[in-house]
Amino acid sequence: MAQRGQGAARKVSKKPAKKPAAARAPDMDSLGFQAMDSNVPGLSHVILQKLNMKSYEDYKSAMDGRKRGSDFGIRTYFDMFQKMEDTFKFCAECKKLPDALPDPKSLRRCKRCQNVYYCGVACQRANWPLHKKFCKKLKLVALDRLVEWLVFTGDIPFPTEAWTKPAGDVAGWEDWFAMQGQLEEKLGAVLAGRYMSLLWANAGKPRPEEGELRESVRRLVTDFHSRPLTIGLGLRLFGIDPLAKPLTIHVVGASHVETLNTRVTDYDELARMFPGQQGMEVVMVGVDVVDGPIMRPPLATPGPRGRIYLSSFKGLYHDFWEGQVETKLAARPDLVVGFHPGECPGCSTQGCWGLWDMPRACPGCAPRHHGPPQTGGGALGLGCQQHPKGSLRLSSRSRSWGSAQDSEPGGEPGPSLLRALSPSWQPHAVPAGLSRGREDRQCAPAH
């Protein structure tokens, strides 16, 4: 090997120096998926195994819509629900999976909540002081995660109507439900539907009473509509009038949580919230945006009059801003929304997601907080815990018009796993309902 100063001839390369690779944004799905193992060692491997996958790359490919449904090895409805339940089978106290126990069949579900498992009486007794605080709520979680399948079959949400009250007069979900004509008939149609029957014929559990199912459907309907209604609330907060002109809204940091199996009509409740609105485009921007019906280019001009138009951009927001907005390939936003922006860099305490009104900051934190590029409208990072009177508190499911599911106990937020891997399932294809919401991963260790 030639040493410096020894006169060895050195060839000068004519090739241009390689540019450093562009920094890749943190893969939030990957971080969440791997974080499960810190709570329940080996759980991520179990999930991959149940979905007939070999690595996280296979899982990510499925979440991005690049893996065919037939590749998951699921052939029947019963198989689908059984595999989903298998991913919940670990002791909530000692965190051991079935394979780590002397007798893998020793795991038993809590009879009250039917949501979590124990490997024996000793662990159940040790965990009871914590679990008794949440057992009733976990029972609702166990029910909702099954009924959630009907979101992906299209049974939920039921058809809604134009609001009969101004948005400012609707204080919460009870007011919203009161505006829905023939509500009981609509709920009854969901309960009597084909997929509800298939669910309880294959879930391995007895069908709950009708009243419990109705309440579950109501909770899931609020969960479905909470994002568009949060956007509507943001428009009202910043005094942006949808009736005055067409609007453009950017959802920054969108991932599979917002975009997996999202239909082009999923935000139409905004049109019913503001009857006579001039048209809105909602653009999902994020590195983990999933390919699907809304994967279409943003509009260069305001959206179709009187309609809600969904589009998306897969990449970082500053790349979208520089490459699309500044070049006038996409319209400038009237409102910028971050459903789960994380910790506000200006606060010393964790859990502050500042409320920004461009170019000002959270009323209680100014001028320490900094928002996205100047938009001329507003930027909404919902919920400053330090200054609740000057901002909105973001719910645990990353929504601010808090859904009726937002009462689950706290804990480490987990990834949304095994979401609907196909929007329409026929036998011998992947089912559309393997689902694990955040509340499931939060609550399981609490029992």
C-alpha positions as a Markdown table, in Angstrom:
| # | Residue | x | y | z |
|---|---|---|---|---|
| 1 | Met | 0.0 | 0.0 | 0.0 |
| 2 | Ala | 1.5 | 3.3 | -1.1 |
| 3 | Gln | 2.2 | 5.7 | 1.7 |
| 4 | Arg | 2.0 | 9.5 | 1.5 |
| 5 | Gly | 5.4 | 11.0 | 0.7 |
| 6 | Gln | 6.9 | 7.9 | -0.9 |
| 7 | Gly | 6.6 | 9.2 | -4.5 |
| 8 | Ala | 4.0 | 6.7 | -5.6 |
| 9 | Ala | 2.2 | 8.0 | -8.7 |
| 10 | Arg | -1.4 | 8.8 | -7.9 |
| 11 | Lys | -4.1 | 8.7 | -10.6 |
| 12 | Val | -6.5 | 11.6 | -10.5 |
| 13 | Ser | -10.0 | 10.3 | -11.0 |
| 14 | Lys | -12.0 | 12.1 | -13.6 |
| 15 | Lys | -15.2 | 10.9 | -12.2 |
| 16 | Pro | -17.1 | 13.7 | -10.3 |
| 17 | Ala | -17.2 | 13.4 | -6.6 |
| 18 | Lys | -20.3 | 11.6 | -5.3 |
| 19 | Lys | -22.7 | 13.9 | -3.7 |
| 20 | Pro | -23.6 | 12.8 | -0.1 |
| 21 | Ala | -26.8 | 10.9 | 0.0 |
| 22 | Ala | -29.8 | 12.9 | 0.9 |
| 23 | Ala | -30.8 | 12.4 | 4.5 |
| 24 | Arg | -33.8 | 10.2 | 4.8 |
| 25 | Ala | -36.6 | 11.2 | 7.2 |
| 26 | Pro | -37.1 | 8.9 | 10.3 |
| 27 | Asp | -39.3 | 6.0 | 9.4 |
| 28 | Met | -42.1 | 6.5 | 12.0 |
| 29 | Asp | -43.7 | 3.2 | 11.1 |
| 30 | Ser | -40.4 | 1.4 | 11.6 |
| 31 | Leu | -39.7 | 3.1 | 14.9 |
| 32 | Gly | -43.2 | 2.2 | 16.2 |
| 33 | Phe | -43.0 | -1.4 | 15.0 |
| 34 | Gln | -39.6 | -2.0 | 16.7 |
| 35 | Ala | -40.7 | -0.2 | 19.9 |
| 36 | Met | -43.2 | -3.1 | 20.5 |
| 37 | Asp | -40.3 | -5.4 | 21.3 |
| 38 | Ser | -39.1 | -3.2 | 24.1 |
| 39 | Asn | -42.5 | -3.8 | 25.8 |
| 40 | Val | -43.1 | -7.4 | 24.7 |
| 41 | Pro | -39.9 | -9.0 | 23.4 |
| 42 | Gly | -40.5 | -10.9 | 20.2 |
| 43 | Leu | -44.0 | -9.5 | 19.5 |
| 44 | Ser | -42.9 | -8.0 | 16.1 |
| 45 | His | -41.7 | -11.4 | 15.0 |
| 46 | Val | -45.1 | -13.0 | 15.9 |
| 47 | Ile | -46.9 | -10.4 | 13.8 |
| 48 | Leu | -44.7 | -11.0 | 10.9 |
| 49 | Gln | -45.2 | -14.7 | 11.2 |
| 50 | Lys | -48.9 | -14.4 | 11.3 |
| 51 | Leu | -48.9 | -12.3 | 8.2 |
| 52 | Asn | -46.6 | -14.7 | 6.3 |
| 53 | Met | -43.8 | -12.1 | 6.2 |
| 54 | Lys | -40.1 | -12.6 | 6.7 |
| 55 | Ser | -39.0 | -9.1 | 7.6 |
| 56 | Tyr | -40.0 | -5.6 | 8.5 |
| 57 | Glu | -39.4 | -4.7 | 4.8 |
| 58 | Asp | -42.3 | -7.1 | 3.9 |
| 59 | Tyr | -44.5 | -5.4 | 6.5 |
| 60 | Lys | -43.6 | -1.9 | 5.3 |
| 61 | Ser | -44.3 | -3.0 | 1.7 |
| 62 | Ala | -47.7 | -4.2 | 2.7 |
| 63 | Met | -48.4 | -0.9 | 4.6 |
| 64 | Asp | -47.3 | 1.0 | 1.4 |
| 65 | Gly | -49.8 | -1.1 | -0.7 |
| 66 | Arg | -47.1 | -2.9 | -2.6 |
| 67 | Lys | -47.9 | -6.4 | -1.4 |
| 68 | Arg | -50.7 | -8.5 | -2.9 |
| 69 | Gly | -53.4 | -9.7 | -0.6 |
| 70 | Ser | -53.0 | -13.3 | -1.6 |
| 71 | Asp | -49.4 | -13.2 | -0.2 |
| 72 | Phe | -50.5 | -13.2 | 3.5 |
| 73 | Gly | -51.6 | -16.8 | 3.7 |
| 74 | Ile | -55.1 | -15.9 | 4.9 |
| 75 | Arg | -57.9 | -17.9 | 3.2 |
| 76 | Thr | -61.0 | -17.6 | 5.4 |
| 77 | Tyr | -62.6 | -15.1 | 7.7 |
| 78 | Phe | -62.0 | -17.3 | 10.7 |
| 79 | Asp | -58.3 | -17.5 | 9.9 |
| 80 | Met | -58.2 | -13.7 | 9.6 |
| 81 | Phe | -59.7 | -13.1 | 13.1 |
| 82 | Gln | -57.7 | -15.9 | 14.7 |
| 83 | Lys | -54.4 | -14.5 | 13.4 |
| 84 | Met | -55.4 | -11.1 | 14.7 |
| 85 | Glu | -56.2 | -12.5 | 18.2 |
| 86 | Asp | -52.9 | -14.4 | 18.2 |
| 87 | Thr | -51.0 | -11.2 | 18.1 |
| 88 | Phe | -52.6 | -10.2 | 21.4 |
| 89 | Lys | -51.5 | -13.4 | 23.2 |
| 90 | Phe | -48.9 | -12.5 | 25.7 |
| 91 | Cys | -48.9 | -12.2 | 29.5 |
| 92 | Ala | -49.8 | -8.6 | 30.4 |
| 93 | Glu | -47.7 | -8.9 | 33.6 |
| 94 | Cys | -44.5 | -10.8 | 32.7 |
| 95 | Lys | -44.8 | -10.0 | 29.0 |
| 96 | Lys | -44.0 | -13.6 | 27.9 |
| 97 | Leu | -45.2 | -14.9 | 24.6 |
| 98 | Pro | -46.7 | -18.4 | 24.4 |
| 99 | Asp | -43.5 | -19.9 | 23.1 |
| 100 | Ala | -41.6 | -18.7 | 26.1 |
| 101 | Leu | -44.0 | -20.5 | 28.5 |
| 102 | Pro | -43.7 | -24.1 | 29.7 |
| 103 | Asp | -47.2 | -24.6 | 28.4 |
| 104 | Pro | -48.1 | -22.3 | 25.5 |
| 105 | Lys | -51.8 | -23.0 | 26.1 |
| 106 | Ser | -51.6 | -21.7 | 29.6 |
| 107 | Leu | -52.5 | -18.2 | 28.6 |
| 108 | Arg | -56.0 | -17.2 | 29.6 |
| 109 | Arg | -58.0 | -14.1 | 28.8 |
| 110 | Cys | -59.4 | -11.8 | 31.4 |
| 111 | Lys | -63.1 | -12.9 | 31.6 |
| 112 | Arg | -64.3 | -9.4 | 32.2 |
| 113 | Cys | -62.6 | -7.4 | 29.4 |
| 114 | Gln | -61.7 | -10.2 | 27.0 |
| 115 | Asn | -58.8 | -8.0 | 25.9 |
| 116 | Val | -55.6 | -9.2 | 27.5 |
| 117 | Tyr | -54.1 | -12.5 | 28.7 |
| 118 | Tyr | -52.2 | -13.9 | 31.7 |
| 119 | Cys | -49.9 | -16.9 | 32.0 |
| 120 | Gly | -51.2 | -17.8 | 35.4 |
| 121 | Val | -53.0 | -16.8 | 38.6 |
| 122 | Ala | -49.9 | -15.2 | 40.1 |
| 123 | Cys | -49.4 | -12.8 | 37.2 |
| 124 | Gln | -53.1 | -12.0 | 37.1 |
| 125 | Arg | -53.1 | -11.1 | 40.9 |
| 126 | Ala | -49.9 | -9.1 | 40.6 |
| 127 | Asn | -51.4 | -7.0 | 37.7 |
| 128 | Trp | -54.9 | -6.6 | 39.2 |
| 129 | Pro | -54.2 | -3.3 | 41.1 |
| 130 | Leu | -53.4 | -1.6 | 37.8 |
| 131 | His | -55.8 | -3.5 | 35.6 |
| 132 | Lys | -58.9 | -2.9 | 37.8 |
| 133 | Lys | -58.7 | 0.8 | 36.9 |
| 134 | Phe | -59.1 | 0.1 | 33.2 |
| 135 | Cys | -60.9 | -3.3 | 32.9 |
| 136 | Lys | -64.3 | -1.8 | 31.8 |
| 137 | Lys | -62.7 | 0.4 | 29.2 |
| 138 | Leu | -60.6 | -2.4 | 27.9 |
| 139 | Lys | -63.8 | -4.4 | 27.3 |
| 140 | Leu | -64.8 | -1.6 | 24.9 |
| 141 | Val | -61.4 | -1.7 | 23.2 |
| 142 | Ala | -61.7 | -5.5 | 22.6 |
| 143 | Leu | -65.1 | -5.0 | 21.0 |
| 144 | Asp | -64.2 | -2.0 | 18.9 |
| 145 | Arg | -61.1 | -3.6 | 17.4 |
| 146 | Leu | -63.3 | -6.3 | 15.9 |
| 147 | Val | -66.2 | -4.0 | 14.8 |
| 148 | Glu | -63.6 | -1.8 | 13.2 |
| 149 | Trp | -63.5 | -4.3 | 10.4 |
| 150 | Leu | -66.7 | -2.8 | 9.2 |
| 151 | Val | -64.9 | 0.5 | 8.4 |
| 152 | Phe | -63.0 | -1.4 | 5.8 |
| 153 | Thr | -65.9 | -3.2 | 4.4 |
| 154 | Gly | -67.7 | 0.1 | 3.9 |
| 155 | Asp | -70.5 | -0.5 | 6.5 |
| 156 | Ile | -69.1 | 2.2 | 8.7 |
| 157 | Pro | -69.7 | 5.1 | 8.6 |
| 158 | Phe | -73.4 | 5.3 | 7.8 |
| 159 | Pro | -74.6 | 8.0 | 5.4 |
| 160 | Thr | -74.7 | 11.4 | 7.0 |
| 161 | Glu | -76.6 | 14.6 | 6.1 |
| 162 | Ala | -75.9 | 18.4 | 5.9 |
| 163 | Trp | -75.6 | 20.0 | 9.3 |
| 164 | Thr | -78.8 | 21.7 | 10.4 |
| 165 | Lys | -76.9 | 23.8 | 12.9 |
| 166 | Pro | -74.0 | 26.3 | 12.3 |
| 167 | Ala | -70.7 | 24.6 | 13.1 |
| 168 | Gly | -70.2 | 26.9 | 16.0 |
| 169 | Asp | -73.4 | 25.6 | 17.7 |
| 170 | Val | -72.3 | 22.0 | 17.6 |
| 171 | Ala | -70.6 | 21.5 | 20.9 |
| 172 | Gly | -69.8 | 17.7 | 20.6 |
| 173 | Trp | -70.7 | 14.3 | 19.3 |
| 174 | Glu | -74.2 | 14.2 | 21.0 |
| 175 | Asp | -75.1 | 17.4 | 19.1 |
| 176 | Trp | -73.7 | 15.8 | 15.9 |
| 177 | Phe | -75.7 | 12.6 | 16.3 |
| 178 | Ala | -78.8 | 14.6 | 17.0 |
| 179 | Met | -78.5 | 16.1 | 13.5 |
| 180 | Gln | -78.6 | 12.7 | 11.9 |
| 181 | Gly | -82.0 | 11.8 | 10.6 |
| 182 | Gln | -83.3 | 8.2 | 11.2 |
| 183 | Leu | -80.2 | 7.5 | 13.3 |
| 184 | Glu | -81.6 | 4.4 | 14.9 |
| 185 | Glu | -82.5 | 3.0 | 11.5 |
| 186 | Lys | -79.0 | 3.7 | 10.2 |
| 187 | Leu | -77.4 | 1.9 | 13.2 |
| 188 | Gly | -79.8 | -1.0 | 12.8 |
| 189 | Ala | -78.9 | -1.4 | 9.2 |
| 190 | Val | -75.2 | -1.7 | 10.1 |
| 191 | Leu | -76.0 | -4.3 | 12.8 |
| 192 | Ala | -78.2 | -6.3 | 10.4 |
| 193 | Gly | -75.6 | -6.2 | 7.6 |
| 194 | Arg | -73.9 | -9.2 | 6.0 |
| 195 | Tyr | -70.5 | -8.3 | 7.3 |
| 196 | Met | -71.6 | -7.9 | 10.9 |
| 197 | Ser | -73.0 | -11.4 | 10.7 |
| 198 | Leu | -69.8 | -12.7 | 9.2 |
| 199 | Leu | -67.8 | -11.1 | 11.9 |
| 200 | Trp | -69.5 | -12.8 | 14.8 |
| 201 | Ala | -69.7 | -16.1 | 12.9 |
| 202 | Asn | -65.9 | -16.2 | 12.7 |
| 203 | Ala | -64.6 | -14.1 | 15.5 |
| 204 | Gly | -64.4 | -17.0 | 18.0 |
| 205 | Lys | -66.5 | -15.0 | 20.5 |
| 206 | Pro | -70.2 | -14.8 | 21.2 |
| 207 | Arg | -72.0 | -11.9 | 19.6 |
| 208 | Pro | -72.5 | -9.0 | 22.1 |
| 209 | Glu | -75.9 | -7.6 | 22.9 |
| 210 | Glu | -77.4 | -5.2 | 20.4 |
| 211 | Gly | -77.0 | -2.2 | 22.7 |
| 212 | Glu | -73.2 | -2.9 | 23.0 |
| 213 | Leu | -72.9 | -3.2 | 19.3 |
| 214 | Arg | -74.8 | 0.1 | 18.7 |
| 215 | Glu | -72.5 | 1.9 | 21.0 |
| 216 | Ser | -69.4 | 0.4 | 19.3 |
| 217 | Val | -70.6 | 1.5 | 15.9 |
| 218 | Arg | -71.2 | 5.0 | 17.3 |
| 219 | Arg | -67.7 | 5.2 | 18.7 |
| 220 | Leu | -66.2 | 4.0 | 15.4 |
| 221 | Val | -68.3 | 6.6 | 13.5 |
| 222 | Thr | -66.9 | 9.4 | 15.6 |
| 223 | Asp | -63.4 | 8.0 | 15.2 |
| 224 | Phe | -63.8 | 8.0 | 11.4 |
| 225 | His | -65.1 | 11.6 | 11.2 |
| 226 | Ser | -62.8 | 13.1 | 13.8 |
| 227 | Arg | -60.0 | 14.1 | 11.4 |
| 228 | Pro | -62.1 | 16.1 | 8.9 |
| 229 | Leu | -64.1 | 17.7 | 11.8 |
| 230 | Thr | -60.8 | 18.7 | 13.4 |
| 231 | Ile | -59.8 | 20.4 | 10.2 |
| 232 | Gly | -63.2 | 22.1 | 10.2 |
| 233 | Leu | -62.6 | 23.3 | 13.8 |
| 234 | Gly | -59.2 | 24.7 | 12.7 |
| 235 | Leu | -60.9 | 26.7 | 9.9 |
| 236 | Arg | -63.2 | 28.2 | 12.5 |
| 237 | Leu | -60.5 | 28.9 | 14.9 |
| 238 | Phe | -58.5 | 30.9 | 12.4 |
| 239 | Gly | -61.5 | 32.6 | 10.9 |
| 240 | Ile | -61.1 | 31.0 | 7.5 |
| 241 | Asp | -64.5 | 31.0 | 5.8 |
| 242 | Pro | -65.1 | 28.0 | 3.4 |
| 243 | Leu | -68.2 | 29.8 | 2.0 |
| 244 | Ala | -66.1 | 32.8 | 0.9 |
| 245 | Lys | -63.7 | 31.1 | -1.4 |
| 246 | Pro | -62.2 | 27.6 | -2.4 |
| 247 | Leu | -59.6 | 26.5 | 0.2 |
| 248 | Thr | -56.5 | 24.4 | 0.2 |
| 249 | Ile | -55.5 | 22.5 | 3.4 |
| 250 | His | -52.1 | 20.7 | 3.9 |
| 251 | Val | -51.9 | 17.7 | 6.3 |
| 252 | Val | -48.2 | 17.6 | 7.2 |
| 253 | Gly | -46.6 | 14.3 | 8.4 |
| 254 | Ala | -49.4 | 12.1 | 7.0 |
| 255 | Ser | -48.6 | 8.4 | 7.2 |
| 256 | His | -50.5 | 5.1 | 6.8 |
| 257 | Val | -52.6 | 6.3 | 9.8 |
| 258 | Glu | -54.3 | 8.9 | 7.6 |
| 259 | Thr | -53.9 | 7.3 | 4.2 |
| 260 | Leu | -54.1 | 3.5 | 4.3 |
| 261 | Asn | -57.3 | 2.6 | 2.4 |
| 262 | Thr | -58.5 | 6.2 | 2.5 |
| 263 | Arg | -61.2 | 6.7 | -0.1 |
| 264 | Val | -61.7 | 9.9 | -2.1 |
| 265 | Thr | -65.0 | 10.5 | -0.2 |
| 266 | Asp | -63.6 | 10.0 | 3.4 |
| 267 | Tyr | -63.5 | 13.8 | 4.1 |
| 268 | Asp | -66.9 | 14.7 | 2.6 |
| 269 | Glu | -68.2 | 15.4 | 6.1 |
| 270 | Leu | -66.4 | 18.8 | 5.7 |
| 271 | Ala | -68.9 | 19.6 | 3.0 |
| 272 | Arg | -71.8 | 18.7 | 5.3 |
| 273 | Met | -70.2 | 20.7 | 8.1 |
| 274 | Phe | -70.2 | 23.8 | 5.9 |
| 275 | Pro | -73.2 | 23.7 | 3.5 |
| 276 | Gly | -72.6 | 25.9 | 0.5 |
| 277 | Gln | -68.8 | 25.8 | 0.9 |
| 278 | Gln | -66.9 | 26.8 | -2.2 |
| 279 | Gly | -64.7 | 23.7 | -2.4 |
| 280 | Met | -61.7 | 22.3 | -0.5 |
| 281 | Glu | -58.6 | 20.4 | -1.4 |
| 282 | Val | -57.0 | 18.4 | 1.4 |
| 283 | Val | -53.4 | 17.4 | 0.5 |
| 284 | Met | -51.7 | 14.6 | 2.5 |
| 285 | Val | -48.0 | 15.1 | 2.7 |
| 286 | Gly | -45.5 | 12.7 | 4.3 |
| 287 | Val | -42.8 | 10.1 | 3.6 |
| 288 | Asp | -45.2 | 7.3 | 4.7 |
| 289 | Val | -48.2 | 8.2 | 2.6 |
| 290 | Val | -49.7 | 5.0 | 1.2 |
| 291 | Asp | -50.4 | 4.4 | -2.4 |
| 292 | Gly | -54.1 | 4.3 | -3.1 |
| 293 | Pro | -57.1 | 6.2 | -4.5 |
| 294 | Ile | -55.9 | 9.5 | -3.1 |
| 295 | Met | -52.4 | 9.2 | -4.5 |
| 296 | Arg | -53.0 | 11.8 | -7.2 |
| 297 | Pro | -51.2 | 15.1 | -7.8 |
| 298 | Pro | -52.2 | 18.2 | -5.8 |
| 299 | Leu | -54.1 | 20.8 | -7.8 |
| 300 | Ala | -52.4 | 23.9 | -9.0 |
| 301 | Thr | -55.6 | 25.9 | -8.7 |
| 302 | Pro | -58.3 | 25.7 | -6.0 |
| 303 | Gly | -60.3 | 22.5 | -5.8 |
| 304 | Pro | -63.6 | 21.7 | -7.5 |
| 305 | Arg | -66.4 | 24.1 | -6.4 |
| 306 | Gly | -68.6 | 22.6 | -3.8 |
| 307 | Arg | -66.6 | 19.4 | -3.4 |
| 308 | Ile | -63.9 | 18.0 | -1.1 |
| 309 | Tyr | -60.9 | 16.8 | -3.1 |
| 310 | Leu | -58.2 | 14.6 | -1.6 |
| 311 | Ser | -54.7 | 14.4 | -3.0 |
| 312 | Ser | -51.3 | 13.4 | -1.7 |
| 313 | Phe | -47.5 | 13.8 | -2.0 |
| 314 | Lys | -45.1 | 11.2 | -0.8 |
| 315 | Gly | -42.1 | 13.0 | 0.7 |
| 316 | Leu | -41.0 | 15.6 | 3.2 |
| 317 | Tyr | -43.0 | 18.8 | 3.5 |
| 318 | His | -40.1 | 21.2 | 2.7 |
| 319 | Asp | -39.5 | 19.2 | -0.5 |
| 320 | Phe | -43.2 | 19.5 | -1.3 |
| 321 | Trp | -43.1 | 23.2 | -0.6 |
| 322 | Glu | -40.1 | 23.9 | -2.7 |
| 323 | Gly | -40.9 | 21.6 | -5.5 |
| 324 | Gln | -44.6 | 22.0 | -5.8 |
| 325 | Val | -45.9 | 25.1 | -4.0 |
| 326 | Glu | -43.1 | 27.5 | -4.8 |
| 327 | Thr | -43.1 | 26.4 | -8.5 |
| 328 | Lys | -46.9 | 26.8 | -8.6 |
| 329 | Leu | -47.6 | 23.2 | -9.3 |
| 330 | Ala | -49.7 | 23.1 | -6.2 |
| 331 | Ala | -51.9 | 25.8 | -4.6 |
| 332 | Arg | -50.7 | 27.7 | -1.6 |
| 333 | Pro | -52.4 | 26.5 | 1.6 |
| 334 | Asp | -55.0 | 28.4 | 3.6 |
| 335 | Leu | -54.4 | 26.0 | 6.6 |
| 336 | Val | -51.6 | 23.7 | 7.5 |
| 337 | Val | -52.5 | 20.8 | 9.9 |
| 338 | Gly | -50.3 | 18.4 | 11.8 |
| 339 | Phe | -52.3 | 15.6 | 13.4 |
| 340 | His | -49.4 | 14.2 | 15.3 |
| 341 | Pro | -46.5 | 16.6 | 15.0 |
| 342 | Gly | -44.8 | 15.4 | 18.2 |
| 343 | Glu | -43.1 | 17.5 | 20.8 |
| 344 | Cys | -43.0 | 21.3 | 20.2 |
| 345 | Pro | -39.3 | 22.4 | 20.1 |
| 346 | Gly | -40.1 | 25.5 | 22.0 |
| 347 | Cys | -41.4 | 23.9 | 25.2 |
| 348 | Ser | -39.3 | 22.5 | 28.0 |
| 349 | Thr | -41.9 | 19.9 | 28.9 |
| 350 | Gln | -42.8 | 16.9 | 26.8 |
| 351 | Gly | -46.2 | 16.7 | 25.1 |
| 352 | Cys | -46.6 | 20.2 | 23.9 |
| 353 | Trp | -47.8 | 20.4 | 20.4 |
| 354 | Gly | -48.1 | 24.1 | 19.9 |
| 355 | Leu | -51.1 | 25.9 | 18.2 |
| 356 | Trp | -49.6 | 28.2 | 15.6 |
| 357 | Asp | -51.4 | 31.1 | 14.0 |
| 358 | Met | -49.1 | 32.3 | 11.2 |
| 359 | Pro | -46.9 | 34.1 | 11.8 |
| 360 | Arg | -47.6 | 34.2 | 15.5 |
| 361 | Ala | -47.0 | 31.3 | 17.9 |
| 362 | Cys | -49.0 | 29.6 | 20.5 |
| 363 | Pro | -50.6 | 32.5 | 22.5 |
| 364 | Gly | -49.0 | 31.1 | 25.7 |
| 365 | Cys | -45.6 | 30.3 | 24.3 |
| 366 | Ala | -44.8 | 33.1 | 21.8 |
| 367 | Pro | -42.3 | 33.8 | 20.5 |
| 368 | Arg | -40.5 | 30.6 | 21.2 |
| 369 | His | -42.5 | 28.3 | 18.8 |
| 370 | His | -41.9 | 28.3 | 15.1 |
| 371 | Gly | -44.4 | 27.0 | 12.6 |
| 372 | Pro | -44.3 | 25.9 | 8.9 |
| 373 | Pro | -43.6 | 28.3 | 6.0 |
| 374 | Gln | -45.8 | 31.4 | 5.9 |
| 375 | Thr | -49.1 | 30.5 | 4.3 |
| 376 | Gly | -51.2 | 33.5 | 4.7 |
| 377 | Gly | -53.7 | 31.4 | 6.6 |
| 378 | Gly | -53.0 | 29.2 | 9.7 |
| 379 | Ala | -51.0 | 26.3 | 10.8 |
| 380 | Leu | -52.6 | 23.9 | 13.3 |
| 381 | Gly | -50.4 | 21.7 | 15.5 |
| 382 | Leu | -53.2 | 20.8 | 17.8 |
| 383 | Gly | -52.7 | 20.9 | 21.5 |
| 384 | Cys | -50.4 | 22.8 | 23.8 |
| 385 | Gln | -50.5 | 21.0 | 27.2 |
| 386 | Gln | -48.6 | 23.9 | 28.9 |
| 387 | His | -51.2 | 26.4 | 27.8 |
| 388 | Pro | -54.5 | 24.6 | 27.3 |
| 389 | Lys | -56.5 | 27.9 | 27.3 |
| 390 | Gly | -54.6 | 29.1 | 24.2 |
| 391 | Ser | -54.7 | 25.9 | 22.2 |
| 392 | Leu | -56.4 | 22.6 | 21.6 |
| 393 | Arg | -55.5 | 19.3 | 23.3 |
| 394 | Leu | -54.8 | 16.6 | 20.8 |
| 395 | Ser | -56.5 | 13.3 | 21.7 |
| 396 | Ser | -54.6 | 10.1 | 22.2 |
| 397 | Arg | -55.7 | 8.9 | 18.7 |
| 398 | Ser | -54.1 | 12.0 | 17.0 |
| 399 | Arg | -57.4 | 13.8 | 16.6 |
| 400 | Ser | -58.7 | 16.9 | 18.2 |
| 401 | Trp | -62.4 | 16.8 | 17.6 |
| 402 | Gly | -61.9 | 13.9 | 20.0 |
| 403 | Ser | -63.6 | 10.7 | 19.0 |
| 404 | Ala | -65.7 | 8.7 | 21.5 |
| 405 | Gln | -62.8 | 6.2 | 21.7 |
| 406 | Asp | -60.5 | 8.8 | 23.2 |
| 407 | Ser | -61.1 | 7.7 | 26.8 |
| 408 | Glu | -58.6 | 4.8 | 27.0 |
| 409 | Pro | -55.9 | 4.8 | 29.7 |
| 410 | Gly | -52.6 | 6.3 | 29.0 |
| 411 | Gly | -49.4 | 4.6 | 28.1 |
| 412 | Glu | -46.8 | 4.4 | 25.4 |
| 413 | Pro | -48.5 | 5.1 | 22.0 |
| 414 | Gly | -48.0 | 2.1 | 19.7 |
| 415 | Pro | -48.2 | 1.8 | 16.0 |
| 416 | Ser | -51.3 | 1.2 | 14.1 |
| 417 | Leu | -50.7 | -2.4 | 13.0 |
| 418 | Leu | -52.3 | -4.9 | 10.7 |
| 419 | Arg | -54.6 | -2.2 | 9.3 |
| 420 | Ala | -56.9 | -3.1 | 6.4 |
| 421 | Leu | -54.5 | -4.6 | 3.8 |
| 422 | Ser | -57.1 | -4.6 | 1.1 |
| 423 | Pro | -60.2 | -2.3 | 0.7 |
| 424 | Ser | -62.4 | -5.1 | -0.7 |
| 425 | Trp | -61.9 | -8.7 | 0.3 |
| 426 | Gln | -63.3 | -11.7 | -1.5 |
| 427 | Pro | -62.6 | -15.3 | -0.2 |
| 428 | His | -59.0 | -16.4 | -1.0 |
| 429 | Ala | -57.7 | -12.8 | -0.8 |
| 430 | Val | -56.4 | -10.9 | 2.2 |
| 431 | Pro | -59.2 | -9.8 | 4.5 |
| 432 | Ala | -59.8 | -6.1 | 4.9 |
| 433 | Gly | -59.8 | -5.9 | 8.6 |
| 434 | Leu | -56.7 | -7.1 | 10.5 |
| 435 | Ser | -56.4 | -4.0 | 12.6 |
| 436 | Arg | -54.7 | -2.9 | 15.7 |
| 437 | Gly | -55.4 | 0.7 | 16.8 |
| 438 | Arg | -53.2 | 2.7 | 19.2 |
| 439 | Glu | -55.4 | 2.0 | 22.1 |
| 440 | Asp | -54.9 | -1.7 | 21.8 |
| 441 | Arg | -51.1 | -1.5 | 22.1 |
| 442 | Gln | -51.5 | 1.1 | 24.9 |
| 443 | Cys | -53.9 | -0.9 | 27.0 |
| 444 | Ala | -52.7 | -4.5 | 26.7 |
| 445 | Pro | -49.8 | -4.0 | 29.2 |
| 446 | Ala | -52.2 | -2.4 | 31.6 |
| 447 | His | -54.0 | -5.5 | 32.4 |
